[in-house]
Amino acid sequence: MSRADHMDVAAYALGVLDEHDTERFEEHLATCWACAAELETMVPVVGLLSGIDGETMTVLEQTQTDPALLDRTLVAVRAHRRKTRFRQVLATAAAVAVFGGLTGVGFANIVEDSAPRGVLAEPSNTVLTSPPAPGPTRSGPGIGGTPIEGEQTSVTDPSTGVEATFWVARKDFGTRVTFALGKLPGPRTCRLVVVRNNNTSEIISTWSVPRSGYGTNTNSIPLELAAATSTSADQIKHLQVQSVDVNGVASPLVTVPMK
């Protein structure tokens, strides 16, 4: 068999021979131990050579009898390999550029898209402050809408009709008095007097009442005030709201006894 017949080993291993040549080579292979041995050594690299087509094999066969063609083929193969490596480098660089873009700009969008909706992000330079205190709300007579400290006493004077609710709190400094007044007509000047157990007295708050009054048909909002005294609660006999005329003469409007 000619040398060209022996060159069919690689073509046969790659499966690029036509049906007639395959049958012819298999007949040759049955009697040629050299081709059989060469075929066995080619089995591990068949996967690497699978990209070579029949046209390339023809060129390789021709190079065995044409040295000049062999040189041109080797030059072409080397150039092809350089171009392939260059394309791989470009592809790698492009991948790096794309990934870099994602990490710089697009990555933030990816994170945002994967975050739960409705989930909005605040700026990092926002100044944090304490939450604002709730505005005053009215929950009946008293100061604001929060519970008022102290023992509560409610009284309505049968003569004047003035309604009073007092909260008396014992403090280290003495006594804190918080009170609300209704059915208090105006205009007038009033004061809150502490009457002690020894019958001495102390004025701890004064205020004026407008013509519409407080807690009246004209002005339904009651008057809400707070005051303090150095007298301890144990020494207080009663608290009295008084009306003071232009001459400074006082008359009681409502008296709240201490418990």
JODAQUI-V144583 format. One record per residue. N is the residue number from 0. RES is the residue in one letter. PSI is psi in whole degrees, -180 to 180 (999 if undefined). D_FIRST is the distance of its C-alpha to the first C-alpha in Angstrom with 2 decimals. Layout:
n | res | psi | d_first
N | RES | PSI | D_FIRST
N | RES | PSI | D_FIRST
This chain:
n | res | psi | d_first
0 | M | 143 | 0.00
1 | S | 167 | 3.81
2 | R | -33 | 6.74
3 | A | -34 | 8.13
4 | D | -38 | 6.21
5 | H | -27 | 7.65
6 | M | -10 | 10.79
7 | D | -4 | 11.47
8 | V | -51 | 13.08
9 | A | -42 | 16.34
10 | A | -40 | 16.52
11 | Y | -42 | 16.12
12 | A | -35 | 18.71
13 | L | -11 | 21.03
14 | G | 30 | 20.72
15 | V | -3 | 20.27
16 | L | 148 | 17.44
17 | D | 177 | 18.94
18 | E | -42 | 19.13
19 | H | -48 | 16.43
20 | D | -33 | 13.78
21 | T | -45 | 15.16
22 | E | -41 | 14.79
23 | R | -41 | 11.17
24 | F | -37 | 10.49
25 | E | -34 | 12.90
26 | E | -40 | 11.26
27 | H | -40 | 8.07
28 | L | -30 | 10.84
29 | A | -21 | 12.67
30 | T | 0 | 10.52
31 | C | 104 | 9.42
32 | W | -28 | 12.75
33 | A | -45 | 12.00
34 | C | -37 | 11.39
35 | A | -42 | 14.30
36 | A | -40 | 16.42
37 | E | -40 | 15.84
38 | L | -39 | 16.72
39 | E | -38 | 19.81
40 | T | -21 | 20.97
41 | M | -14 | 20.79
42 | V | -45 | 23.02
43 | P | -23 | 26.29
44 | V | 10 | 25.61
45 | V | -40 | 24.38
46 | G | -36 | 28.02
47 | L | -27 | 28.22
48 | L | 2 | 25.17
49 | S | -17 | 26.35
50 | G | -5 | 28.10
51 | I | 127 | 24.98
52 | D | 179 | 24.28
53 | G | -35 | 21.39
54 | E | -40 | 22.79
55 | T | -40 | 22.75
56 | M | -38 | 19.11
57 | T | -42 | 18.33
58 | V | -40 | 20.50
59 | L | -38 | 18.81
60 | E | -39 | 15.36
61 | Q | -29 | 17.21
62 | T | -17 | 18.94
63 | Q | -27 | 15.93
64 | T | -5 | 16.31
65 | D | 92 | 20.04
66 | P | -37 | 22.23
67 | A | -42 | 25.31
68 | L | -37 | 23.98
69 | L | -44 | 23.12
70 | D | -45 | 26.75
71 | R | -38 | 28.17
72 | T | -45 | 26.23
73 | L | -41 | 27.49
74 | V | -44 | 30.99
75 | A | -41 | 30.87
76 | V | -43 | 29.75
77 | R | -43 | 32.57
78 | A | -40 | 35.05
79 | H | -40 | 34.06
80 | R | -41 | 34.61
81 | R | -43 | 37.96
82 | K | -40 | 39.04
83 | T | -45 | 38.09
84 | R | -39 | 40.09
85 | F | -42 | 42.94
86 | R | -38 | 43.05
87 | Q | -40 | 43.16
88 | V | -44 | 46.04
89 | L | -42 | 47.84
90 | A | -41 | 47.39
91 | T | -44 | 48.77
92 | A | -40 | 51.67
93 | A | -41 | 52.42
94 | A | -41 | 52.45
95 | V | -42 | 54.81
96 | A | -44 | 57.02
97 | V | -46 | 57.19
98 | F | -39 | 57.94
99 | G | -38 | 60.49
100 | G | -39 | 62.15
101 | L | -42 | 62.35
102 | T | -28 | 63.88
103 | G | -46 | 66.35
104 | V | -54 | 67.47
105 | G | -29 | 65.53
106 | F | -36 | 65.72
107 | A | -39 | 69.47
108 | N | -38 | 68.99
109 | I | -45 | 66.52
110 | V | -40 | 69.07
111 | E | -41 | 71.82
112 | D | -32 | 69.93
113 | S | -13 | 69.24
114 | A | 151 | 72.87
115 | P | 134 | 75.29
116 | R | 151 | 76.92
117 | G | -7 | 80.44
118 | V | 103 | 79.42
119 | L | 139 | 80.86
120 | A | 131 | 80.36
121 | E | 156 | 83.73
122 | P | 147 | 83.75
123 | S | -16 | 83.72
124 | N | 14 | 86.82
125 | T | 132 | 89.11
126 | V | 124 | 92.32
127 | L | 133 | 93.12
128 | T | 165 | 96.77
129 | S | 145 | 98.77
130 | P | 142 | 99.05
131 | P | 145 | 102.24
132 | A | 140 | 105.13
133 | P | 144 | 105.82
134 | G | 159 | 108.66
135 | P | 138 | 111.97
136 | T | 151 | 112.29
137 | R | 127 | 115.46
138 | S | 54 | 115.80
139 | G | -178 | 119.51
140 | P | 138 | 122.22
141 | G | -176 | 121.00
142 | I | 113 | 119.07
143 | G | -161 | 115.64
144 | G | 4 | 113.50
145 | T | 155 | 112.80
146 | P | 139 | 114.88
147 | I | 134 | 118.04
148 | E | 140 | 118.97
149 | G | 169 | 122.33
150 | E | 130 | 124.72
151 | Q | 137 | 125.42
152 | T | 130 | 128.89
153 | S | 135 | 129.79
154 | V | 144 | 133.37
155 | T | 122 | 135.19
156 | D | 125 | 138.66
157 | P | -23 | 141.08
158 | S | -49 | 143.38
159 | T | -22 | 140.98
160 | G | 2 | 138.02
161 | V | 133 | 135.60
162 | E | 136 | 132.51
163 | A | 136 | 130.99
164 | T | 124 | 127.99
165 | F | 142 | 127.75
166 | W | 116 | 125.03
167 | V | 121 | 126.45
168 | A | 131 | 124.02
169 | R | 130 | 125.16
170 | K | 162 | 123.78
171 | D | -32 | 124.22
172 | F | -11 | 125.98
173 | G | -113 | 128.31
174 | T | 135 | 127.66
175 | R | 133 | 125.38
176 | V | 123 | 126.74
177 | T | 135 | 124.65
178 | F | 157 | 126.52
179 | A | 137 | 126.37
180 | L | 136 | 129.44
181 | G | 168 | 129.97
182 | K | 37 | 132.91
183 | L | 103 | 134.00
184 | P | 163 | 135.84
185 | G | -178 | 136.37
186 | P | 150 | 137.27
187 | R | 170 | 138.36
188 | T | 135 | 137.62
189 | C | 167 | 136.66
190 | R | 157 | 136.11
191 | L | 127 | 134.85
192 | V | 135 | 137.24
193 | V | 122 | 136.64
194 | V | 120 | 139.77
195 | R | 172 | 139.81
196 | N | -27 | 141.47
197 | N | 14 | 144.29
198 | N | 10 | 144.95
199 | T | 160 | 143.67
200 | S | 163 | 141.28
201 | E | 131 | 138.47
202 | I | 121 | 137.00
203 | I | -6 | 133.19
204 | S | 145 | 132.13
205 | T | 153 | 133.65
206 | W | 166 | 132.33
207 | S | 148 | 133.55
208 | V | 127 | 133.17
209 | P | 173 | 132.65
210 | R | -34 | 134.72
211 | S | -15 | 132.02
212 | G | -167 | 132.16
213 | Y | 134 | 129.41
214 | G | 36 | 128.49
215 | T | 180 | 130.89
216 | N | -30 | 130.74
217 | T | -40 | 130.11
218 | N | 103 | 127.54
219 | S | -10 | 125.88
220 | I | 127 | 124.01
221 | P | 163 | 125.79
222 | L | 133 | 126.45
223 | E | 122 | 124.14
224 | L | 169 | 125.10
225 | A | 149 | 124.77
226 | A | 173 | 127.10
227 | A | 156 | 127.68
228 | T | 152 | 130.60
229 | S | -12 | 131.12
230 | T | 132 | 133.29
231 | S | 154 | 131.57
232 | A | -31 | 131.30
233 | D | -23 | 133.60
234 | Q | -1 | 136.38
235 | I | 128 | 136.11
236 | K | -51 | 138.67
237 | H | 165 | 137.40
238 | L | 139 | 135.68
239 | Q | 130 | 137.59
240 | V | 127 | 136.62
241 | Q | 150 | 139.63
242 | S | 134 | 140.53
243 | V | 124 | 142.32
244 | D | -176 | 144.65
245 | V | -20 | 145.49
246 | N | 0 | 148.26
247 | G | 11 | 145.96
248 | V | 129 | 147.42
249 | A | 145 | 144.82
250 | S | 139 | 144.80
251 | P | 140 | 142.36
252 | L | -40 | 139.75
253 | V | 139 | 137.91
254 | T | 133 | 138.13
255 | V | 109 | 135.27
256 | P | 151 | 136.44
257 | M | 145 | 134.27
258 | K | 999 | 133.13
